[in-house]
Every structure is written in structure tokens, then in C-alpha cells.
Amino acid sequence: MATTDTGARGADVTDLLSDLTDSDVVVELAAGSAGRRIPDAGPARLVQDAIEASYRALAGTSLRLETVAVLEEITRKSLSLWLRVKQDHEGAPASSNPAQLKFLARGTLAILAWMDGSSTHQLADLQQAIRVLAWGTSMTTPSQPVLPSSAQLIEAVSAWQRAKEALSSNDEARVITNNGSARIDASKRIAEPRTLLQSRTLVNQSADMIFVVEMPDYQATSHWHLKHGNTRTTAIAEPGTLLDKFYRRELDIRPGDALRCRVDVETSYGPDYEVLAERYRIVEILEVLPANHAGREAHLPQGEGENRGQPQSTPDEVLDQILEEAGS
């Protein structure tokens, strides 16, 4: 990493920008009128992280940016990072197609413009802007840019949000590319970017499902760690179900047992109708299905295995017993 001090070499950011290529991005932070010193490098690095997240989302690969130079201009009280698209973490070469590189730069500026200029912050508006950029790119190159998913865009937006939170209100920040530039308005923020993902939520009420218990709710939090097929989930147990007997120590439920339940399944969809999350709420426990514990109960004291379903031990004692058996 090269470091340039303007007092030593007489260089300025104009010299830096004259050498930019389509692979390059410059992050510039300058102290405001009330600032007395050059901005810290920490916020600039977070801006770099946000640009990198945007490039990854738009490229569909794990592209990264390397630092070519760091320029401190003492008279302007500014700090500039000169970044360049390099190889991804697997060693595959970064895109060398000029049209693709322009798409990455313009798409990143579009994300920033949407964050700072949109009054509604509808994710569909940003996706439409990126589609237009991708269409323009496909007209000039044989390769078609991969449109980022909603989740990938939100990851980039979240990275920009972190960068804005680190910027001082007195500092000025901008991103400069060979295909345009944009100022970063640190005052324009999105409180919780992930809420933008949820375009529609559907609730399938009273579905009959069987869940395998991975860990009973020993702490009485109403949250049960369950498994349905290959999907692990945390289900919320409403009061007034058969599980109340477990909390009163009248019913023994162990890892590996199953619960036949009537549940409400809440599915959240993104703007492009991809499934973002599924949430299960247990409405009624229809049946407790014991696992085959015969092998384990053969080692229990006489009569203990016959009392399954009756109060035997406190939850903590049961958990200690399970851990002791696992260790043996």
C-alpha cells in the first residue's frame, strides 16, 4: 500500500483522478469548515466495505477491492483511498470486460443515489434502475450482467448504512469512479434495511405438522428448538397447549421426541417473490410422539423407564442427566 503526503510530494487528488481506469474507485473524505484535522481512516474503510459489498452483489461473485494508494492532503484536510477491483478469494480473475466494470461502478452509484435521493425507499425502484443499467450493458457486450437478488442488495445497503453511521456530520464524503461520482449524505439513513425485504407475508393457518425436538424448552422461554426435515427452526409455544404439562413437570419430553402440532406458518416474501423466512407458531399440540429410548432406558434404575410421561426430575436435572449420558 502506497502512502502519499502532499507536503512531501506536492501531489493532490486531481493527479490521482487523472490516472483512474474502469477498475478503480476513489473514496474521498474531507473535513468540513469546522474540521481541524484530516478525517480518520476508519470511516473510509467502512465506505470501502460498502463499495465492495455493492460490487459483489452486482457481479454475483466474491470480487474484492485492493488499496492502491492512500493520499492525505494536509492543506485540504482530506483523506483519499484509491481502490482497484482485484481477484476474488478463490483466485479467479476479476472481470476485465470494460462494459461489466462500468456496470459495477454505475450500479454502485445507483444504490447510493437511491439511498440518498428516494423518498419512499421502495426496493423495487432500485431493482428497476439496476435492470435498466444491465439492459444497457447487454447492448454493448455479449455477456449479460447477473441481476442481484433482494437479499444481496440489502446486504449492500446495510454496509452503506454502517459507513454512514461512522461518518462525522462535519465531514464531506464522496465516491469517485471513471464513470461518475456521488456525494454521500450521512444524514440520509434507513433505520432497519432488512425491513425493506418484506414485500408480502402470507399466513397458512392450522397446518398439521410433525416436528422433531432438538432441545426442549428447559428455560421456560416458550421457544422450542425443533427440526422439520432438514430445516431447523425455533417455534413459539402459545400458552394453553399440551406443553403446559411439560412446564408443570407433568410431562417428560426429551431431545429426539416428536411433536404433532397444529401450527400457523408465516412466510415472508421479498419484492421478487423469493422466500425470505418461514416462522412457525405452535397453536395446539395434538400429540407427543416418544422416540425409541429403549436402549437408554435399559440402563436406567428399575422402574424409572416405566414412568415415562410422569413427573420425574426438574428440567435442570434432566439436562444434567442427558449431558452425563452423552459423555459416557
Protein Blocks (a to p, Z undefined) as FASTA:
>chain_A
ZZddfklnopafklmmmmpcfkbccddddddfkbcbdcdfklmmmmmmmmmmmmmmmnop
acdcddfbdcddfklopadddddddddfkopacdfbfklmmmmmmmmmmmmmmmmmpmnl
paklmmmmmmmmmmmmmmmofbdcddddfklmmmmmmmmmmmmmmpcfkbccddddfkbc
cdddfklccfblmlmmmmbdcddehiacddddfbdcfkonopacddehjbccdddddehi
aklmmmnopaccdehiacdddddddddddfkopafbdcdddfbdfbdcdddfklmmmmpc
ehklmmgoiafbdfklmmmmmmmmmmZZ
